Amino acid sequence: MPKARGLFEVECPCCGAALKVEPETRAVISFKAPEKPRTVESLEAGLARLRGEAARREEAFQKSAERERRQAEGRPRKFDELLKQAKASPDEPPRVRDIDLD
């Protein structure tokens, strides 16, 4: 077993872990992960935060569904308008799309 006084301690720049390295073999002898701070003070606070996140997700979903519904209602009107424009000027060439330029 190597002597403890020959070891030196290094902190990992990525994760902040404490590494003890033996200089002769350049081997990591021990590894101590950094302590992570608690993100929630209590179980009740964590549960309240989870409930709040579920409500925010549901609200975002409802907004997205309503936006899609409104867009779907407007599509037939847009199609009819563009069809009228195409029938009004049949000699006009079709629009050039980006994909047509390749």
N, C-alpha and C positions, 0 to 999 in steps of 0.2 A: 504494500500500500504506500502511495507517495506521501511525502511529508507535506503537511498543511502549509508550512511557511514558504515553500517554493511555489505555491500557487498564487496566481493573481486574479483579481476579479474584474470583469468587463461587463459593461451594460450594453445590451443589444440596441442598436439605433432604430431598428424597426418596431420591435414590440416592447422594449424596455425591460426585458428579462435580465436577471443577474446570472452571469456565467462565470464559473471558476475554471480557469485554464491552467494546465501544467505547461511550463515554458519549454521543457526539454522535448516532450513528445508532441506538443501543440494540440493536445487532446482536451476536450471539454470534460471535466471531472464531475461537475454538478451544474444543474440548471434549476433556477427558481423563477417561476412565472410571476409577472407583476400582479399585484392585487388589483382587481377591477373594482371601481367604486360602485356602490349600490345605485341602481337607477330608480328604485322605488323605496320609499321610506317604510311603507307598511303594505300588508296584503290588501287592505281595503282601498288604499290609494291606487294600487296596481289594478285592481278589479274595476274601479271607477274609470280609470284611464282606458282600459280595454272596452268597456261599454261605450265610452265616448267615441272611440275609434270606429266601432261598429256603426254607430249612428252617422258618423261622417261619411263612411263608405256607402251606406244606404242613401244618404242625401246626394252624393256625387252620382250614384247610379241612377237615381230618379231624374236628376237634371239631364244626364246623358240620354236617357230614354225619351224624355220630353223633347229634347233637341232633335233626335232622330225622327220622332213622330211628326214634328213640324216640317222637317225637311222632306219627309215622305209625302206629306200633304201638298207641298209646293211643287213637286216634280211633275205631275200631270199638267199643271198650268204652264210651267216652263217649257215643257215639250210642245204643248199646243201653240204657245207663242212663237217658238222657233220654227214650227211647221208652217205657221202662217207666213213668217218672214221668208222661208224657203219657197213657198208657193207664189208669193208676191214678186219675187225676183228670180225666176228660174235660170236666167242667163248668167247670173253671178257665179263664179267658180267657188267651190267649197273652200273653207278655211284651211290653211296649211298648219298641220300639227307638227310638234317637235319630232315625233317619230317619223314623219314623212321626209324630213330633211336628211336623214341618214343615207 
